[in-house]
Amino acid sequence: MELPKVLESKAKIRFQDCDPFNHLNNAAYINYMINAREDQIDKHYDIDIFELAKTKGISWVVGSNQIAYLRPALLMEDVIIDSQLMYCTENQLHVEIRMWNHNKTELKAVMWSTFVHFSLLQQKRWNHDQKLMKLFNGIRNPIPAKNFEERISQLKPQKV
């Protein structure tokens, strides 16, 4: 069975995460997007990062985030968050995560995240094993952009 390359889930924007304008706070976007990715990989790829940390002493840490805020996410709004693995190396994952309105007609934010594979036992960067690399190579979904700014231009609706 072929695994999906683009994963998707729903979320509701909550009061405690909003600013006085009833917009999702800039920092909260990252939490919503990272939490969605964690849930998606557990559900679709059977990767429970907390179980891996407990049983094998390995996990991933965020190495970097680059985010573009395109439209506000509003208090109590239902949003769709989708994500995909753009590419991987022996010890890094490069992921794109997008937040949309409820019917995916309005893109609200785009984030590129780099996750570094890490040994909690050795306290250092750690290479993915062969099983993980096989999975990652099977679900990779490259992005047709040279950089983040070009990707944002590709995703933004073109004005006519």
N, C-alpha and C positions, 0 to 999 in steps of 0.2 A: 504494500500500500504506500502510495506516495504521500509524503507529509506536505501540509500547506506551507507556502513560502511567506505569505502575508497573513499575519494573525490579527484578529480583531476582537474587541470587547467594548462593553458599554460602561459608562460611569455617570454619576449625577454630581453636578457642582454643588458643594456644600457651603453653608453659611460661614463656618469657621475658617474657610480657605479664601474668603473674598475680602476685597478692600472696601473702603467706604462708598465706592461707586457701584457696588454689587458686581464687580468684575473679579474673576479669578486672579488672585495675587500672582505676580510674576514668578516668584519662587515656588508657588504651589503647583504650577504647571509641571515642573520637573517631578514632583512627588506623584502626581496623577499618572504621568507618562511612564515613569520607572515602575510604579506599582502595577500598572496594566501589563507591562512587558513581563514582569515576574509571574503574574497570574497566567498570562498567555503561554509562556514556555512550559509551565507546570502542566497546564491543561492539554496542550497540543503535542509537546515533545517529551512529557514525563520527566522534566528536569525541575526538581524541587531544590532550589539553591540552599535552603536551610537544612534540609535532610543531608545534602552532600557535605555541608560544613560540619554537621554533627557526626556523620559516619565515616567520611573520608578525609576531613580536614582541608577541603578545597572549596573555593568559591570564586566569585568575581567581584572586583571593586571598580567603582567608576573612576576612570582615568581622566575623562574630560567630557564636557557637554557643550554643545553649540546650539542655541535655540533662537528661532525667529518667531515673534509674536505677530500674527497677521490680523486676527479679529478677536475681540474679547469673548471669553467664555463667561456666561452670566449665571448669577445665583439661581440654583435649582434647575438649570438647563441639563438636559440629557445630551451627552456627547458620545461619540464613537472614537476610540483610540485604536489605531492600527500600527503594526510594526513589522519590520523585516530585517534580517541580517544582510547587510550590504556586502561585507567581505570579512574574512578572518585571517589571522596568522597563527603561528604555533601557540601564542599566548595572549592574543587579543581578539575581541569581537567588536565590529563596527556596525552599529545598528541605527536605522532611521525609524523614528516614532512620529506619528502624525495625529493631531487631534482635530476632529471634524464636528460639525453640528449633527443632530440626530439622524438626518437622512443623507449625510455626506455630500451636501451641495455647497458647503461653506467650510473652507479650511481655516482653522483657528491658530494652529501653531505647528511648527516642524522642529524636531530636535535630532541632532546627530550625537550619539553617545559612543564612547569607547570604553569597553569593559576589559579590565586586565585580569587574567586568570591568576589566582593567588593561592599559595599554600599557607594555611593558617598555622600548620605545624612548623614549617620552616621559616615562616614570616618573610616570604619573598615571592617574586613573580614565578609562575609555574607553567610548564608547558601542558597543553591539552593532551590527553591520551588518544590513542588511535580510534577508539569508539566515538569520542566526542568529535574528533576531526572528520570522521566519516559522516556523522550526523550534520555537522556544520557545512561541509562541502555539498551535501545533498539538499540543504534548505537555503543556501546562499541565493540571494536575489539582487544582483548588482544594480546600481543606480547609474543611469546614463548622464552623469554630470561630473565635471572635473573638480568642482569644489562646492561648498555649501551655498554660496551666493548664486551660482549657476542653477543649483537645484531649486532654490526658492523661486527663481525666475521661471523655471519649468512648471512649478506647481501653482503659481499664482494665476488666477484667471486673466486672460488677455483682454485689454480694453479695445473695443472696436470703434 
